[in-house]
Amino acid sequence: MSATYTYTVSHTQVVLYLTDKILCSLGNIIRDSGLSMSTFVSLRADYERGMKTWLGSGHFEKVILEIFSPQTGQLIKRWDLELQSDAAGNLDFWFNPAEIKYHLLKAGKVPSNCRYAVIVVTKAGRPDVPGWSSCSLRDAAHLRQFSLGTTIAAGATGARTHYWT
């Protein structure tokens, strides 16, 4: 006689896993692009608090990493991790940082004097989180978009990754 096992994924587990893997991906992109990690490290707790809150409340849509020129403010590169759902719940728990690393190599490093901003796009009615405020996105019309597909998955939710260069 064989045993049958059931594993139930809680909403809290999905939120924690997605938050951790999204932040890991952002940190890897910043580091592997040749940028200083100091701002990311100093604000990581704020990033984590915002993402956990909005993933938990269902208001999170995507996180955007804008890499821009400090002199002109012009966007140099952009990375998006956009939430998606699989109604069948077949995504399981997995993470593919190698796919992002491969595309980082294709996209190339940015000048080390570039700056970056982490922006979370949320649905209307989201709860306020200390340390976060409204902002505008930089114009990406002069860049070309590339899609990697799903790079993070947790239960029936995952994150598709896109970049502009």
N, C-alpha and C positions, 0 to 999 in steps of 0.2 A: 504494500500500500504506500503510495507517495503522498507527501504532505503538500498542501497548498498554502501559500503565504500571500497575505494582502499587505500592501504598504500604502498608507494614507499620507498624502502630502498636505501639510497645513499651510494656510495663507502666510503665516509668520515665517515658516521655513522658506517659502518662495521669495518673500520680501528680503529676508536676510541674505539669501544666496545671490539674488540678482544685484542687490546693493554692493555686496563684496566683489562680485565679478565685474560689474560695470566700473567700479572704482579701480580695480586692478587693471582693467583694460585702458582706462584713461591714463593711469600712472605709467604703464608700459609705452603708450603712444607718446607721452610727453618726454619720457627718458630716451626712448629710441629715436625720437626726432632730433635729439641733440639739445633739448631745452633744459633749463634748470628746474629741478624738482622742488625747490624751496617753497614756492608759493603753494603748490599742490599739497605738500606735506603740512604746511602751516594751516591750511584751510580744510584739510581732509575731514575733520570732525563736523564742520559745517556742511560739507558736501554729503556726508553720510546721514546727518540728521534730516536734511531736506529730502534726499532720495528715499529714505526709509518712510518718512511721513507721507510723501506723495505716492509711492508705490503701495503703501498700506491703505491709503484712502481711495485708491483707484484714479487719482488725478494725474499721475505721471504719464507723459507721452513719449518724450525722448530727452536725451542729454546730448548737448553739442559742445565740442571742443573747438573753439576758434583760435587759430594761430595767426597773428597779425603783426604788421610792421609797427614798431613803436614810434617811428617818425611820422608816418602818414596815416596810420590806423587802418590801412588797407589789408583785407583778408589775404593771407598767403596760402593757407590750407585750412580745411575744416573736416572734422570727424563727427559723425552722428551715430548714436546707438539708440535705435528706435524700438519701442515696445511693440510686440506682436502677440497675438493669441492663436492657439491651435485648438479649435473647438473639440477635437477628438481627444485632446490631452496626451498626445503622443510624443511630446518633446523630451520627457524625462529630465534628468539633471546632467548637464554637460557644459563644457567650456572649451573653446578652441582658440587660445591665444596665438597659436602658430599661424593661423590664417591672417590675423591682424599683422603679425610680424612680417610675413611674406609681403603683404601690401605696403607696409611701411618701407621696406627695402625698395620696392618699385617706385614709391612716391618720392623717396629721397629725403635727406635731412634738410632742415630749414636753417637759415642763418641763426647763429647762437644768440644774437641780440633780439630775436623775436620775442613777443609776449604772447600770453594765451589767456583765454577766459573760459570758464566752465559755466554753461548755461543750461538750465533745465526748463523744458517746455512742458507746461501743465494745462489741464483742462480748466475751464471756467469754474469758479466756486471752490478752488483749492484752499486748504487751510494755510494761513500764514506761518512761516517758519523764521525765527530770528536769524539774522545774518543774510537773508535772501531778499532781493528786491526786483522790481520789474526792470527790464532793459530791452534794447532793440538788437536785432541781429545785424551783423555787417553784411554788405552786399556780396553775394557769391556768384553773380551773373557772369563774371569773367573767368570762372573756374569750371572745370569739367567734373561731373560726378561719376564715381565708380561704386558699384555695390558688391559687397562680399557675401551677402546672405546672412543666415543666422549664425552668430558666433557664441551666443550664450543661451542656454535653455534651462528652465526650471518648471517642471510639471507641464501645464498647458500654456505657459508664458515664456517668451524668449525675447532676445534683442537682435534685430538685424543691424548690420553695420554698413555704413556708407562713408565714403570720403570724397572730398573735392580737392583737386590740385590743378 
